[in-house]
Amino acid sequence: MNWIAVKYFPLDQDLSALSRYLRERGLEHRISEENGQQCLAVVDAAVIPALQDFLGQYVDGQVDLQSAVSADTSAEPREPTLVEQALHVPVVLMLIVLSGLGALVIGTPLASYFSFQDYNDTHFLPLAESLARGEIWRLLTPAFLHFGILHVLFNSLWMWDLGRRLELFLGRWHFLLFFVITAVASNIAQYLWSGSAMFGGMSGVVYALVGFIAVRQRLAPHPLVAVPPALIGFMLFFLVLCMTGAVDYFIAGSVANAAHLGGLIAGSIYAFATKHLYRR
């Protein structure tokens, strides 16, 4: 059984009432001594955000456990709603919303402001000119451009599943940094490989998530990023399948294979570079 540390308390603090409160609500947990402190740990990673909020209120003295127990001793634990889950991963939620908006601007004049290269009615403008004008956002924003409803749904579902894990694991600001680094890396890889500026999608970042999780679980396993090996295998198989060109027959345009591979490599490197971090 993999226990996940949630919060540490002083060794002399009486946590019996807190433990009884959590146990009566069906929350599997344990309290053990670690490095001169009491460590409260749980098994289910899904309860961590809500539990951390509750423990913060408990430490601040905003929770009267005795009153809470007497007021409702028969309360059944419930699963967090979809909205509650989304509020705990604001970066993932923002990326999914921006991906949806990016799909809406395709085919409009706004698309030229967010493509890797600016363009007009006749040709693409040199990237160096755009960067010289300070349009550095072009290195990042193609990640939000999506070509069709299936494209944005596919990437958003993977972001919801894998991205939530990493935002809880890394923390929202580090996860945002991870997104920026891997999105830029995958966009540059696609541009250098294809020479085409009209590409987009979050799939490069999705493969960065796959690369990070695959490497991290080998270096320092953690329950929050413990996905079934078959899922990683499927994503790698799909990457190779796309590279054969077979998938291009069933979609409009072509798959950004270099962005996928670039994202996979960037995510793997990020995992290696941070292998001693995020051990909470």
N, C-alpha and C positions, 0 to 999 in steps of 0.2 A: 504494500500500500504506500503510495506516494503522498507524503504530507507536505503542504505548502504553508510556509510561515506567513502569517498575516500581520501580527503586531507583537511587540515586546513590552513587558511590564517589569517594574522593579521586583526584586526577589522577595521583598517583605510585604508586598501588596496582596491582600486576601482576594482571590478571584473566585471563591467558591460560589458566591451568588451569581456572578456573571456566567460561570460554567453551567450552573443549574438552569439559568434563564435560557441559554442556548440549547441545552439538552432537551428541555421541555418543548422547544419548538422544532425538534427533530433535526437540528444541525449537528452533524457528526464533526467532532473536533477533539483536540487534545491540548493539554497545557503541560509543558515540560521545561526543565531547566537547561538553558544554553548560555554558556559564557557569562555566568553570573546574573542572568535575567530569566524571567519566565516568558516562554514563547508560546503564543496561541497559534495553532496551526489547524488547517482544514484539509479535506480531501477534494471537495468539489470546487474547481476554479471558478465556476459560474457565480458562486455566492460572494466572492471576494470583494467586488466593488461595493455592494450593499453593506456587507459586514464592516468594511473599513469606514464607511460613513457612520454606521451605528457606533463603532468603537470610538470614533472621534468625538461623538456626542457623549459617550460614556466617560471618557477621560476628562472632558470639559465640565462634567457634573450636570449635564442636561437630561440625564436618564435616571429615573428612580426605579431600580429593578424590582424592589419589593412591591411598589404600587402597580407596576406593569404586570407582575406575575399574578397578583391578587385580582387585578381587573380582568385578566383574560388568560386563564390557565388552559383553555381548550382550543386556543388558536392553532389552526393548521398552517404549516409552512406553505407558501405558494411560490410558483415560478414567477420571475419578473416578466412584465409585459414587454412587448417588442419596443415600445416607446422608452421604457425604463432601461432596457439594454442599450438602445441607441444613445441615450443621454450619457452613458458611461464611456462611450467611445466617440467623442465629438469629432475627432480628426477623420475617422473612417466615415462617419456620417457626412462630413463636409466634402470628402473626396467623391462619395457616391452622388451627392447632389450636384457637384460641379461637373461630373461626368454626364449626368442627365442634361444639364444646360449645354454642355459641349456638343451633345448630339443634336440639339435644337439649332445651333448656329451653322451647322454644315449646310452649304448651299446658299448661304447669305453672305453679304459683304463683310460681316463681322468675323467670318472664318479667317480672313487674311490677317487679322490682328493677332491671332493665336497660333497660326501655323508656324512651322520651323523657319520657313523663309516667307517674307512678304511677297505678294504677287499682285499683278494687275491683269487687265484683260488679255494681254499678249504674252507675258513671260514672268518668271520668278526673278526677284531682285536678289543681288548677292547678299549672302548672310552677313559678310563683313560690314556692309553699309548699314544694315539694321542694327547690328551690335554697336557700331560707332555712334548711332543715334540714341543709344541707351536702351534699346529694346531687348534687354537681356532675358526678359521673361519668355522669349521664344524658345529658349533651351528647355523650358519646363512645360509650357502650356499644351503642346501636342498630346500630352498624356490625358487631357480632358476631352479631346476631340474624338467623337465616336461616329461611325458610319452605319447607322441603322439601329433599330431597337434590339435586335439579337446581340449585336456587338456590345452595347452598353449593359444589357442584362447579364450577359455571360461574365463580363469583367466585374460588375457590381456584386454578383453572387459570390465570386471568389474573394473579392475584397471584404465582404461581410464576414465570410467564414475565416479566412486566414488573417486578414487585416485586424479584426477584433482581437485575435490572440496576441498579435504583436503589439498592438497599442496598450493592452493590459500588461504585457510582459516588459516592454521597453519604457512605458510612460508616454504620455501624449506628445511632449515636446521632442523627445528622442525619436519617437515614431515619425513625427513630421519631418525631422532631419533625414531619417532613413528614406522617406518618400522622395524628398527633394533630390538627394544624391542619386538614388537608383533611377528615378524618372529621367533626370538629365543624362545619366550614363546610357540608358536604353535608347533615348532619342538620338543622341550623338552616334551611337553604334548603327542605328538604322540609316541615318543620313549618310554616314561615311560608306556604308555598304551599298546602298541603293542609289545614292546621288539624287534621290527624289525628295522633294520637300513636302509633298502632300501625303502625310501619314499621320496616324494618331491612335490613341487608345491607351487604356490602363494596363494592358496585358504585360507590358514590359515590367511594370511594378509588381504585378501578380507573380511573375516568374522570379522576381527578386525575393518575394516572400517565400516562394518555394525553395530557392537557393539558401536563404538564411535559415529556414527551419531544418532543412536536410542536414546542413553542416553543423548547426548549433546542437541538434539532438545527438550528433556523434561526439562533439567536443564536451558538452556539459548539458545532459538531458534535463528537461524541466517539464512538468505536467502541462503548463499553459501552452507549450508549443509541441505537445506530443500528438501528432496527427498520424493516422494509420499509414504504414509504409506503402500500402497499395495506392493511396492517393498521390503520394510523391511519384510513385512509379507511373501512374496514369498520366500525370502532367509531363513527365519526361518523355513518355511514349508519344504524347500528342505533339510535343515540340519536334521530335524527329519526324513524325508523320507530316507536319506542316512543311518541314524543310524539303520533303520529297516533291512538294507541289500538288499533292493529291487533293488537299483541302481547297485549293484555289478554284477547282472546277465547280464547287458548290456555293461559292460566295461571290459577291461583287467586288472587284478589285483583287488584291492579293494579301496574303498574311505577312505581317511585318516580322519575319523570322529573325532578322538581326536584332531587333528590339527585344524579342523574347530571350535570345541567347545573351545579349548584353545585360539585360536585367538579371538573368540567372547568375551570371558571373559576378555582377556588382553585389547582389545580395549575399553570395557565398563569401566574397572578400570582406564584406561588412561583418559577417559572422565571425570570420577568422580574426579580424582586427579588434573585435569587442568580446572575445571569448572569455575574458576575465571580468566582464561587467555583467550587469543585470542578473545577479545571482539571488535576488530576493524571491 
